[in-house]
């Protein structure tokens, strides 16, 4: 991952934090923002600056497709875990009822 040579300073006077966007419009695109953003205790200065250039339409389409596949696989894995857990509970109840 390439890092910036100079880290911008936000309006608070602190070094900005490099984060990644997960929105569909800017998937995987990195940006600088106030280090206090998201903190319930400290108000951020709302500093924002893109680090990465915009994605090409093709890159965006590929990333969205891969993310959709990943979510589908994760959902299938969760369903499989729930099924095995239910089987384990049923077998355990059955075995203990025989004692």
C-alpha positions as CSV (number, residue, x, y, z in Angstrom):
1,X,0.0,0.0,0.0
2,X,1.5,3.3,-1.0
3,X,1.6,5.9,1.7
4,X,1.5,9.6,1.3
5,X,4.8,11.5,1.5
6,X,3.1,14.3,3.5
7,X,0.2,13.7,5.8
8,X,-2.2,16.6,5.7
9,X,-3.1,18.5,8.9
10,X,-6.8,18.8,9.6
11,X,-8.5,22.0,10.7
12,X,-7.9,20.9,14.4
13,X,-4.2,21.2,13.8
14,X,-3.7,17.4,14.2
15,X,-2.5,15.0,11.5
16,X,-5.4,13.7,9.5
17,X,-6.2,9.9,9.5
18,X,-6.1,7.8,6.4
19,X,-9.3,5.8,6.0
20,X,-11.0,3.7,3.4
21,X,-14.5,4.3,1.9
22,X,-16.9,1.4,1.8
23,X,-19.7,3.3,-0.1
24,X,-20.8,1.9,-3.5
25,X,-19.8,5.1,-5.2
26,X,-16.2,5.1,-3.8
27,X,-15.6,1.5,-2.8
28,X,-12.0,1.0,-1.6
29,X,-11.0,4.6,-2.2
30,X,-8.9,6.1,0.5
31,X,-9.3,9.5,2.0
32,X,-8.0,11.7,4.8
33,X,-10.3,12.8,7.5
34,X,-10.2,14.4,11.0
35,X,-8.8,11.9,13.5
36,X,-11.6,12.8,15.9
37,X,-14.4,11.8,13.4
38,X,-16.7,9.2,14.9
39,X,-15.7,9.9,18.4
40,X,-18.6,10.5,20.7
41,X,-16.5,12.5,23.1
42,X,-14.7,14.9,20.8
43,X,-16.2,16.9,18.0
44,X,-14.4,16.6,14.6
45,X,-13.5,19.5,12.5
46,X,-15.0,17.9,9.4
47,X,-11.7,17.9,7.4
48,X,-11.9,15.7,4.3
49,X,-9.6,15.1,1.4
50,X,-9.3,12.3,-1.1
51,X,-6.0,10.4,-1.2
52,X,-6.8,8.0,-4.1
53,X,-8.1,9.2,-7.5
54,X,-11.6,8.2,-8.5
55,X,-12.2,4.6,-9.7
56,X,-12.8,3.9,-13.3
57,X,-16.4,2.6,-14.0
58,X,-14.9,-0.8,-14.8
59,X,-12.9,-1.0,-11.6
60,X,-15.9,0.0,-9.6
61,X,-18.0,-2.7,-11.3
62,X,-15.4,-5.4,-10.6
63,X,-15.0,-4.4,-6.9
64,X,-18.8,-4.3,-6.4
65,X,-19.1,-7.8,-8.0
66,X,-16.4,-9.2,-5.7
67,X,-17.9,-7.6,-2.6
68,X,-21.3,-9.1,-3.5
69,X,-19.7,-12.6,-3.9
70,X,-17.9,-12.2,-0.6
71,X,-21.1,-11.2,1.2
72,X,-22.9,-14.2,-0.4
73,X,-20.2,-16.6,0.8
74,X,-20.3,-15.1,4.3
75,X,-24.1,-15.4,4.5
76,X,-23.9,-19.1,3.4
77,X,-21.2,-19.7,6.0
78,X,-23.4,-18.2,8.7
79,X,-26.4,-20.3,7.6
80,X,-24.2,-23.4,7.7
81,X,-22.9,-22.6,11.2
82,X,-26.5,-22.1,12.5
83,X,-27.5,-25.4,11.0
84,X,-24.7,-27.3,12.7
85,X,-25.4,-25.5,16.0
86,X,-29.0,-26.6,15.8
87,X,-28.0,-30.2,15.0
88,X,-25.6,-30.2,18.0
89,X,-28.4,-28.8,20.3
90,X,-30.9,-31.5,19.1
91,X,-28.4,-34.3,19.5
92,X,-27.4,-33.1,22.9
93,X,-31.0,-32.8,24.1
94,X,-31.7,-36.3,22.6
95,X,-28.7,-37.9,24.4
96,X,-29.5,-36.2,27.7
97,X,-33.2,-37.3,27.6
98,X,-32.0,-40.9,27.3
99,X,-30.1,-40.7,30.6
